[in-house]
Amino acid sequence: MSRPSRSSRVPPPPLNTQYTTLPTTSPRSPPPSGSRAYTPPVEASRSRSPSQGRSRRYSRRPRPPPPEEYRSDTAQRVATGSIGGGYGPYATYDPQSGNRFTNAPSDESYEYKDRPMVGAQPSTATVPTYEWDTKDLDDALHSIDPVHDAMLDRHLSFFSARGWMNIGAIVIIIVALIGLFAGYPIILFFIRGSGPSLGFNLGGINGSGQVPDLPGVRGLIDPDTPNEALTRVGLTDNKQYHLAFSDEFNTDGRTFYPGDDPFWEAVDLHYWPTGDLEWYSPDAITTKGGKLVIQMTEQLNHDLNFQSGMLQSWNKFCFTTGIVEVSVSLPGSGNVPGFWPGVWMMGNIGRAGYGATTEGTWPYSYDSCDVGTFPNQLNHDGSPAAAADIGNGGGQLSALPGQKLSACTCPGMDHPGPNVGVGRGAPEIDVIEAQVSTARGQGQVSQSYQTAPYNAQWEFTNTTPAATIFNPDITSFNNYKGGPYQQAVSAVSFVDNANYDGTGFGLYGLEWWSDPNHRDDGYVTWYQGSDKMWTMTAAAVGPDTLSQVSQRPVAEEPMSLILNFGLSPGFQAQDWKHLKFPSQMQIDYIRIYQRDGVNNVGCDPSAYPTSDYINAHINAYTNANLTTWDGAGYTFPRNSKYDGC
């Protein structure tokens, strides 16, 4: 059915319209006998203009009454207004009051005086009378009362008791915090004398040398290492050793770009110091078939015709003293010279291939303050003669710029510590550097200790007990003893030609010991398989009256590992006709052992720290194009004997 338009609706009656009284019974109740049906109220007659038309009568179509169970006295009383304050749809009307409600309008609550105010029924059985003007409990919160508000105002005083209590509480809290985080550690330091060793190095090595066992992150000891390899006995000292580090390389497809591995990193550079013909690239190193593979290929890279790899543990894994053991299959053939594979170590204060870091540090192992720390090992007057001229037109003994971090360093100068009176450097110990004896057509390995400053003519003491060769049929002292940039305490040993080109693996190692408190006890012993090749002791590099240098301690620095496959005419001439490319150097495993009771693992030990110094000169240690310390933006610290302080 269509809805009437707004204009067709019946307008509401005016306020003074009169209504008839409704019966008190529900209109839905059956009418009493003799009564007529319910009729809605109608307008009382009042005057109208003719245009308003006649009065209208409102009627309602009667509906059949609902069942008896739906009716109740409560429903009737609500409908008639007996319950609900007179608001029922059929509430009774009091003609004396002039409206439906009995209470008069409130002048305070109703501001329109010309209109009636809705009130409430006096009372009902269940609903109380409305109290329009009764004060509420929250009136004080929103009523404006200047007198009362002024009484509540509080005067601010910095000298009140409550203020001093607040300030006192704050001071107590501040003093307690300072005492907890500053005072207590200072007091503890003086009581104990020094702080505990908290740990060091990558992986969170703790003060006792332990590393965490983290899911997905391998620890220092490779879990693939056989149980029988976890301990061993030293070949020289016959002491018991425990495994401190191992890598079995059993996981194929490993890569060694920066950040790929917790202990190793492949460099991306040209190793110019030795005139190498190859570019070292991380692409050349991976793991395959349970082996570390370093492959040399004949391909153009950075204007060099060959590409190969160098893997370093620099500033990631270091150790001081112990046994190094490596299983290697050498590249190429034992009767074809030219390749230069190496397994070696260098002090962490220098980084191989980063010339700025090795200038003045490699290969120094020196802790005296004398001419051995000077440039070219010469005094200002050109003495000693043994260093000024080696004879036969050979020139000066040393071309080194002097020991940069010497025991002569002036106070307050740039030095890694632990104090400026400790000589620091980056000595080198070679497990092997492979070559070929062209006279016998057999492979050899050079087993060397590189040091500075030098003996006259680079002659170390090579007699027993200072230096001992155990099997002259296999091992002999190296004809190369050094040059202007290093002294080589070295011997060479023949190897089995079957251990080349991945068909066989040779076991090579060394046992190294040094003690700053007992330097005469230092030694390095090289071996193959289970056989000792030769030993050098601290006496081999003792004081030299001709070059006027003092004892050169067997290396005491934390040493990092280097595995590389090079090609350089400066090491051995190449037989280009028979060298084959690509060629691979393969390493089955590498293991590091230390004496029981010794845990010298880490690149930043307190006795020979490196971390702060490296971080303070980080550009030199990360930019291989910086070839000098001056070029990196730094100067050598002043030498108290040579420069004066």
Order of alpha helices (4+ residues) and beta strands (2+ residues): alpha-alpha-alpha-alpha-alpha-beta-beta-beta-beta-beta-beta-beta-beta-beta-beta-beta-beta-alpha-alpha-beta-beta-beta-beta-beta-beta-beta-beta-beta-beta-beta-alpha-alpha
